[in-house]
Amino acid sequence: MPKRNKPLQPAQIEAYVRQTTQLLDLPIPPEQMADVVENFEQVHTIAQQVLEFPLPDDLEVAPRFKP
């Protein structure tokens, strides 16, 4: 069974956003940082739901998407 990631806490998300913006040399004005962190928290919540979706062990990868 795959290992499940623990959801990040708000303080961890804020630290991640601040560190990432520094690494990317991406200036975020201080008055907008709270909104950026809030948006990332929402993205993280959605991503957790996707990561926790159970997939069968015998699932085969499709070689090409065909709608």
C-alpha positions as a LaTeX table, in Angstrom:
\begin{tabular}{lrrr}
\hline
Residue & $x$ (\AA) & $y$ (\AA) & $z$ (\AA) \\
\hline
Met1 & 0.00 & 0.00 & 0.00 \\
Pro2 & 1.40 & 3.45 & $-0.89$ \\
Lys3 & 2.55 & 5.73 & 1.88 \\
Arg4 & 0.13 & 8.58 & 2.54 \\
Asn5 & 1.41 & 12.09 & 2.91 \\
Lys6 & 0.30 & 14.00 & 5.96 \\
Pro7 & $-1.43$ & 17.27 & 5.14 \\
Leu8 & 0.75 & 20.29 & 5.78 \\
Gln9 & $-0.15$ & 22.65 & 8.59 \\
Pro10 & $-0.78$ & 26.34 & 7.79 \\
Ala11 & 2.57 & 27.39 & 9.28 \\
Gln12 & 4.35 & 24.81 & 7.10 \\
Ile13 & 2.57 & 26.07 & 4.00 \\
Glu14 & 3.50 & 29.67 & 4.75 \\
Ala15 & 7.13 & 28.68 & 5.31 \\
Tyr16 & 7.12 & 26.70 & 2.04 \\
Val17 & 5.68 & 29.63 & 0.07 \\
Arg18 & 8.19 & 32.09 & 1.56 \\
Gln19 & 11.16 & 29.78 & 0.92 \\
Thr20 & 10.04 & 28.99 & $-2.62$ \\
Thr21 & 9.58 & 32.63 & $-3.53$ \\
Gln22 & 13.12 & 33.29 & $-2.27$ \\
Leu23 & 14.57 & 30.38 & $-4.25$ \\
Leu24 & 12.81 & 31.53 & $-7.41$ \\
Asp25 & 13.69 & 35.17 & $-6.75$ \\
Leu26 & 10.00 & 35.92 & $-7.07$ \\
Pro27 & 9.14 & 39.08 & $-5.14$ \\
Ile28 & 5.71 & 38.98 & $-3.52$ \\
Pro29 & 4.63 & 42.26 & $-1.95$ \\
Pro30 & 4.04 & 41.83 & 1.80 \\
Glu31 & 0.42 & 42.98 & 1.47 \\
Gln32 & $-0.24$ & 40.12 & $-0.98$ \\
Met33 & 1.64 & 37.33 & 0.82 \\
Ala34 & $-1.36$ & 36.30 & 2.95 \\
Asp35 & $-3.49$ & 35.86 & $-0.21$ \\
Val36 & $-0.76$ & 33.81 & $-1.91$ \\
Val37 & $-0.48$ & 31.55 & 1.15 \\
Glu38 & $-4.27$ & 31.19 & 1.32 \\
Asn39 & $-4.43$ & 30.18 & $-2.35$ \\
Phe40 & $-1.64$ & 27.67 & $-1.85$ \\
Glu41 & $-3.52$ & 26.20 & 1.13 \\
Gln42 & $-6.53$ & 25.66 & $-1.14$ \\
Val43 & $-4.38$ & 24.05 & $-3.83$ \\
His44 & $-2.82$ & 21.80 & $-1.18$ \\
Thr45 & $-6.26$ & 20.70 & 0.07 \\
Ile46 & $-7.36$ & 19.78 & $-3.46$ \\
Ala47 & $-4.08$ & 17.97 & $-4.16$ \\
Gln48 & $-4.48$ & 15.90 & $-0.97$ \\
Gln49 & $-7.86$ & 14.68 & $-2.20$ \\
Val50 & $-6.33$ & 13.62 & $-5.52$ \\
Leu51 & $-3.39$ & 11.89 & $-3.83$ \\
Glu52 & $-5.70$ & 10.00 & $-1.45$ \\
Phe53 & $-7.93$ & 8.67 & $-4.23$ \\
Pro54 & $-7.53$ & 4.89 & $-4.17$ \\
Leu55 & $-6.21$ & 3.26 & $-7.32$ \\
Pro56 & $-6.15$ & $-0.50$ & $-7.92$ \\
Asp57 & $-2.73$ & $-2.17$ & $-7.76$ \\
Asp58 & $-3.15$ & $-3.69$ & $-11.22$ \\
Leu59 & $-3.92$ & $-0.38$ & $-12.94$ \\
Glu60 & $-2.11$ & 0.01 & $-16.26$ \\
Val61 & $-0.82$ & 3.32 & $-17.51$ \\
Ala62 & $-2.41$ & 4.46 & $-20.75$ \\
Pro63 & 0.20 & 5.01 & $-23.46$ \\
Arg64 & $-1.72$ & 7.97 & $-24.86$ \\
Phe65 & $-4.85$ & 9.89 & $-23.84$ \\
Lys66 & $-7.71$ & 9.44 & $-26.28$ \\
Pro67 & $-10.87$ & 11.38 & $-25.41$ \\
\hline
\end{tabular}
